[in-house]
């Protein structure tokens, strides 16, 4: 049983890998130092091309991570894997390790989604310390993590190809929450996507991150199992086997440059990420 109303389903991650183009390679990731202030991170400027556009869409995310911080107490503060929200009532979401536990916490907010009421700081937390069969994300190994927001349903989370099931008490994403969702409605830069820190460039994530992707489409257990591919990343810009979301891919930061200060978006939207405070490329990848 998971904390905050979560439990792990018995979804299998042992399905055979779908055929992939032999030209696809994955050689590099990004290493973040985990500083408490002026944290190393990737910055993706807010752009409507990777936001949800209507209330019939799902908004889905996937990435690979390998934490190099062995215990939650060693940081002294929250440790942000990604953040695109600021203030008390922003549009955006946050994914982070709390300072004093082995949880991963996922917040989703949408301001004034029905014109009168805020959907404020809805907490989704995956408690690895008590989850039967779930991996500890701070065990020094690579893990795949995926999550999805869809109106009328709870947020959905997967780790290493297995689904996490929320209890009914966790609540659904309200109708209209995605329809009016904007990461930076006044274009002032405050709600840009920060990968590896919070929006104030602090509380940094310590470890590697690879193959960050976002879709305006719905993840399923079969699709996530195909993406996980028994621990080996796959190409996401073409459908193969049970992976059928290529047409919905709106952001894909592969971390393959191994030089320079930017990371290309390999989706059709070309939203380039900027390396900030000198995170480094590393020849360390899931395989």
TORPA-504375 format. One line per field, with one value per residue (C-alpha): x, y, z; residue in three letters. Coordinates in pm, 1 decimal, padded with zeros to 6 digits, always signed. Example, Ala and Ser with C-alpha at 12.3 -4.5 7.8 and 13.67 -1.06 7.14 Angstrom:
REM residues 2
east	(+01230.0, +01367.0);
north	(-00450.0, -00106.0);
up	(+00780.0, +00714.0);
rest	(Ala, Ser);
***
This chain:
REM residues 287
east	(+00000.0, +00127.9, +00108.0, -00156.6, -00397.8, -00176.3, -00120.7, +00080.3, -00098.0, +00030.8, +00097.5, +00385.2, +00702.9, +00839.0, +00684.5, +00924.0, +01069.2, +00900.3, +01110.0, +01302.3, +01500.0, +01862.2, +01969.1, +01832.9, +02103.8, +02108.9, +02458.8, +02430.4, +02226.3, +02245.7, +02405.3, +02265.1, +02465.2, +02173.9, +02273.2, +02034.1, +02070.2, +02168.8, +02093.2, +02198.1, +01895.4, +01756.0, +01525.5, +01254.3, +01084.7, +00707.5, +00547.4, +00188.0, +00304.2, +00349.5, +00054.6, -00278.0, -00520.2, -00866.9, -01051.5, -01065.5, -00688.6, -00464.3, -00126.4, +00144.2, +00511.7, +00794.6, +01161.0, +01447.6, +01631.1, +01919.3, +01949.8, +02295.2, +02163.6, +02149.1, +01911.3, +01645.8, +01800.7, +02128.7, +01977.2, +01806.9, +01528.4, +01293.7, +01467.5, +01292.3, +01308.8, +01101.5, +00888.4, +00687.0, +00495.0, +00552.3, +00345.5, +00057.7, -00199.8, -00018.0, -00096.6, +00165.7, +00295.8, +00580.2, +00753.7, +00997.2, +01143.1, +01039.6, +01325.9, +01242.4, +01100.9, +01145.6, +00820.0, +00796.9, +00532.4, +00342.5, +00139.1, -00095.8, -00263.2, -00490.4, -00595.7, -00965.6, -01040.9, -01416.4, -01398.0, -01447.9, -01258.8, -00894.4, -00781.2, -00503.9, -00203.7, -00361.0, -00109.3, -00024.0, +00251.8, +00417.2, +00556.3, +00840.2, +00919.1, +00597.4, +00508.7, +00522.0, +00747.7, +00818.1, +01173.1, +01343.3, +01422.4, +01733.0, +01887.5, +02153.2, +01988.9, +01812.0, +01433.6, +01164.6, +00890.1, +00573.5, +00263.5, -00054.2, -00317.8, -00663.5, -00981.8, -01237.4, -00976.3, -00708.3, -00352.5, -00191.8, +00165.7, +00390.2, +00737.3, +00953.3, +00657.1, +00422.8, +00115.6, +00046.2, -00323.4, -00475.5, -00756.8, -01089.4, -01013.8, -00730.4, -00978.2, -01008.8, -00860.9, -01163.2, -01343.3, -01195.4, -00860.2, -00671.3, -00890.9, -00774.8, -00428.4, -00138.2, +00213.8, +00282.5, -00032.8, +00136.3, +00456.3, +00682.3, +00896.6, +00784.4, +00619.3, +00883.2, +00969.7, +01267.5, +01420.5, +01644.2, +01540.6, +01244.3, +01136.4, +01358.7, +01664.8, +01704.3, +01637.6, +01818.4, +01787.7, +02112.8, +02161.5, +02112.5, +01808.5, +01750.1, +01490.0, +01230.6, +00915.8, +00566.4, +00255.0, -00084.6, -00228.1, -00318.5, -00071.9, -00195.7, -00033.4, +00061.0, +00211.1, +00415.0, +00537.9, +00652.5, +00828.9, +00995.4, +01105.2, +01251.2, +01483.3, +01609.1, +01480.2, +01315.4, +01261.7, +00943.2, +00899.3, +00750.6, +00496.5, +00622.8, +00443.8, +00230.1, +00383.1, +00122.2, +00165.8, +00418.4, +00164.5, +00088.4, +00454.7, +00498.8, +00830.9, +01129.9, +01459.6, +01708.0, +02025.3, +02241.7, +02450.1, +02747.0, +02866.4, +02742.1, +02480.0, +02152.7, +01948.2, +01739.6, +01372.8, +01347.4, +00973.1, +00837.7, +00805.1, +01178.0, +01150.5, +01522.6, +01623.7, +01907.6, +02164.0, +02170.5, +02432.7, +02637.8, +02480.3, +02700.7, +02652.7, +02742.7, +02803.6, +02568.1, +02239.8, +01974.8, +02049.0);
north	(+00000.0, +00345.9, +00659.8, +00924.8, +00669.2, +00500.6, +00136.0, -00038.2, -00240.9, -00569.0, -00431.8, -00621.4, -00460.2, -00782.0, -00757.2, -00808.9, -00498.4, -00370.8, -00357.3, -00031.2, +00127.6, +00016.7, +00377.8, +00488.4, +00523.7, +00666.8, +00764.8, +01062.1, +01202.6, +01521.2, +01521.3, +01767.1, +01860.7, +01910.3, +02248.2, +02408.9, +02748.6, +02847.5, +02486.7, +02332.9, +02283.9, +02281.2, +02569.7, +02523.3, +02852.8, +02844.7, +02764.8, +02682.2, +02400.2, +02157.0, +02269.6, +02085.1, +02257.5, +02133.4, +01939.2, +01619.5, +01571.7, +01398.2, +01553.8, +01290.8, +01294.3, +01039.5, +01042.9, +00830.2, +00917.9, +00791.7, +00966.9, +00999.1, +01124.1, +00829.8, +00959.7, +01229.0, +01388.7, +01465.4, +01750.5, +01942.6, +02063.7, +01947.1, +01816.5, +01918.0, +01688.8, +01939.2, +02246.0, +02481.8, +02678.0, +02964.2, +03129.4, +02998.0, +02948.0, +02899.3, +02704.7, +02434.8, +02120.7, +02012.3, +01678.0, +01649.3, +01446.4, +01590.9, +01673.3, +01414.1, +01109.9, +00879.3, +00990.2, +01139.3, +01409.3, +01531.6, +01853.9, +01981.9, +02324.6, +02505.4, +02861.4, +02952.9, +02648.5, +02711.7, +03090.9, +03108.9, +02838.4, +02737.3, +02376.1, +02429.9, +02210.2, +01869.9, +01624.9, +01296.0, +01111.6, +00779.3, +00645.3, +00409.3, +00324.3, +00124.4, +00015.3, -00359.8, -00439.0, -00073.5, +00047.0, +00307.4, +00593.8, +00672.1, +00327.1, +00441.0, +00266.6, +00396.7, +00413.8, +00509.7, +00741.2, +00849.7, +01042.9, +01168.1, +01432.9, +01382.9, +01564.3, +01362.5, +01113.2, +01105.8, +01166.8, +00842.1, +00741.3, +00459.3, +00349.0, +00099.0, -00009.9, -00069.0, +00138.4, +00311.9, +00310.4, +00599.1, +00545.9, +00713.1, +00966.6, +01116.9, +01303.0, +01365.8, +01639.8, +01873.8, +01937.5, +02247.1, +02221.2, +02140.4, +02342.2, +02669.6, +02550.9, +02787.0, +02750.1, +03123.1, +03317.8, +03660.3, +03548.7, +03685.4, +03374.1, +03279.5, +02953.7, +02821.2, +02453.4, +02397.5, +02049.5, +01970.1, +02257.5, +02461.6, +02777.5, +02988.2, +02787.8, +02622.9, +02294.2, +02103.5, +01741.6, +01544.4, +01277.2, +01194.2, +01254.3, +01132.7, +01115.9, +01362.9, +01355.3, +01504.3, +01415.4, +01570.8, +01221.5, +00943.9, +00694.3, +00339.8, +00047.9, -00109.6, +00213.2, +00271.2, -00088.0, -00031.5, +00293.9, +00125.8, -00157.3, -00369.1, -00083.9, +00034.0, +00364.2, +00355.6, +00603.6, +00801.0, +00981.9, +00679.6, +00420.6, +00069.1, -00224.2, -00103.0, +00244.9, +00443.1, +00806.1, +00936.8, +01172.8, +01321.4, +01385.2, +01758.3, +01761.0, +01524.4, +01633.5, +01351.4, +01500.3, +01361.6, +01671.3, +01600.2, +01957.4, +02316.1, +02488.2, +02369.8, +02052.4, +02010.1, +01922.7, +01622.7, +01662.6, +01873.6, +02176.9, +02251.1, +02402.1, +02411.4, +02374.5, +02583.8, +02441.8, +02679.6, +02694.9, +02434.5, +02091.1, +01853.7, +01584.9, +01235.6, +00903.9, +00740.0, +00606.3, +00343.9, +00018.8);
up	(+00000.0, -00089.7, +00119.0, +00045.9, -00094.9, -00352.5, -00429.3, -00697.9, -00961.4, -01094.7, -01444.0, -01600.8, -01737.0, -01883.6, -02231.6, -02517.7, -02679.1, -02991.3, -03306.6, -03332.7, -03613.8, -03573.8, -03643.6, -03304.3, -03040.1, -02690.9, -02578.3, -02340.2, -02053.9, -01846.0, -01498.1, -01243.3, -00932.5, -00691.4, -00548.0, -00301.4, -00471.7, -00828.0, -00918.5, -01247.0, -01470.5, -01822.2, -01911.4, -02174.5, -02257.9, -02229.1, -02562.4, -02649.5, -02877.3, -02588.0, -02374.6, -02376.0, -02613.5, -02517.7, -02253.6, -02458.2, -02456.8, -02209.9, -02126.0, -02075.5, -01971.1, -01966.1, -01868.7, -01734.3, -01412.4, -01201.6, -00867.0, -00711.1, -00377.6, -00139.0, +00127.3, +00158.1, +00464.8, +00289.3, +00088.3, +00365.9, +00137.4, -00136.3, -00448.9, -00771.5, -01073.0, -01273.2, -01212.3, -01427.9, -01167.9, -00925.7, -00656.1, -00448.5, -00726.6, -01056.7, -01365.2, -01379.2, -01214.4, -00989.6, -00942.8, -00652.8, -00368.2, -00028.7, +00204.2, +00467.8, +00286.8, -00010.3, -00170.4, -00514.0, -00509.5, -00812.5, -00797.0, -01066.5, -01059.5, -01303.3, -01218.5, -01251.9, -01465.1, -01443.5, -01421.5, -01046.8, -00856.9, -00829.5, -00846.2, -00596.0, -00508.4, -00562.0, -00417.5, -00584.3, -00398.7, -00482.3, -00153.3, -00242.9, +00117.7, +00163.9, -00189.4, -00237.2, -00532.6, -00616.5, -00673.1, -00455.8, -00693.0, -00487.7, -00521.8, -00772.4, -01068.5, -01377.9, -01354.4, -01602.8, -01478.7, -01660.9, -01562.1, -01727.9, -01658.7, -01808.1, -01715.6, -01524.0, -01401.3, -01131.2, -01243.3, -01356.4, -01275.2, -01395.9, -01281.7, -01471.7, -01680.2, -01384.4, -01307.4, -00976.9, -00886.0, -00690.9, -00445.1, -00513.9, -00240.6, -00445.0, -00664.9, -01037.7, -01254.7, -01283.8, -01611.0, -01775.5, -01597.9, -01918.9, -02153.5, -01994.6, -01894.5, -01977.0, -01845.0, -01873.0, -01944.8, -01930.5, -02108.0, -01833.5, -01807.9, -01457.7, -01564.9, -01800.9, -01761.9, -01532.0, -01546.6, -01250.3, -01020.6, -00906.8, -01088.1, -00860.9, -00975.7, -00637.2, -00455.6, -00727.6, -00833.9, -00800.0, -01061.8, -01428.9, -01647.7, -02002.5, -02281.9, -02148.9, -02362.2, -02361.1, -02562.0, -02611.5, -02597.2, -02356.3, -02214.0, -02151.9, -01970.4, -02304.6, -02438.2, -02120.7, -02127.5, -02486.2, -02391.0, -02092.3, -02323.1, -02041.1, -01943.1, -02284.1, -02434.0, -02776.9, -03058.2, -02994.7, -03327.0, -03506.9, -03399.3, -03331.5, -03170.8, -02880.6, -02895.1, -03090.9, -02980.0, -03233.5, -03391.4, -03047.3, -02951.5, -02879.5, -02690.9, -02682.9, -02525.4, -02585.7, -02424.1, -02707.2, -02791.7, -02559.2, -02616.8, -02607.8, -02395.8, -02549.3, -02585.5, -02900.0, -02900.6, -03133.6, -03177.6, -03464.1, -03234.9, -03188.4, -02839.5, -02756.4, -02390.8, -02246.8, -02003.1, -01704.2, -01427.8, -01614.0, -01594.1, -01792.4, -02054.9, -01938.5, -02113.0, -01862.3, -01999.9, -01926.1, -02104.8);
rest	(Unk, Unk, Unk, Unk, Unk, Unk, Unk, Unk, Unk, Unk, Unk, Unk, Unk, Unk, Unk, Unk, Unk, Unk, Unk, Unk, Unk, Unk, Unk, Unk, Unk, Unk, Unk, Unk, Unk, Unk, Unk, Unk, Unk, Unk, Unk, Unk, Unk, Unk, Unk, Unk, Unk, Unk, Unk, Unk, Unk, Unk, Unk, Unk, Unk, Unk, Unk, Unk, Unk, Unk, Unk, Unk, Unk, Unk, Unk, Unk, Unk, Unk, Unk, Unk, Unk, Unk, Unk, Unk, Unk, Unk, Unk, Unk, Unk, Unk, Unk, Unk, Unk, Unk, Unk, Unk, Unk, Unk, Unk, Unk, Unk, Unk, Unk, Unk, Unk, Unk, Unk, Unk, Unk, Unk, Unk, Unk, Unk, Unk, Unk, Unk, Unk, Unk, Unk, Unk, Unk, Unk, Unk, Unk, Unk, Unk, Unk, Unk, Unk, Unk, Unk, Unk, Unk, Unk, Unk, Unk, Unk, Unk, Unk, Unk, Unk, Unk, Unk, Unk, Unk, Unk, Unk, Unk, Unk, Unk, Unk, Unk, Unk, Unk, Unk, Unk, Unk, Unk, Unk, Unk, Unk, Unk, Unk, Unk, Unk, Unk, Unk, Unk, Unk, Unk, Unk, Unk, Unk, Unk, Unk, Unk, Unk, Unk, Unk, Unk, Unk, Unk, Unk, Unk, Unk, Unk, Unk, Unk, Unk, Unk, Unk, Unk, Unk, Unk, Unk, Unk, Unk, Unk, Unk, Unk, Unk, Unk, Unk, Unk, Unk, Unk, Unk, Unk, Unk, Unk, Unk, Unk, Unk, Unk, Unk, Unk, Unk, Unk, Unk, Unk, Unk, Unk, Unk, Unk, Unk, Unk, Unk, Unk, Unk, Unk, Unk, Unk, Unk, Unk, Unk, Unk, Unk, Unk, Unk, Unk, Unk, Unk, Unk, Unk, Unk, Unk, Unk, Unk, Unk, Unk, Unk, Unk, Unk, Unk, Unk, Unk, Unk, Unk, Unk, Unk, Unk, Unk, Unk, Unk, Unk, Unk, Unk, Unk, Unk, Unk, Unk, Unk, Unk, Unk, Unk, Unk, Unk, Unk, Unk, Unk, Unk, Unk, Unk, Unk, Unk, Unk, Unk, Unk, Unk, Unk, Unk, Unk, Unk, Unk, Unk, Unk, Unk, Unk, Unk, Unk, Unk, Unk, Unk);
***
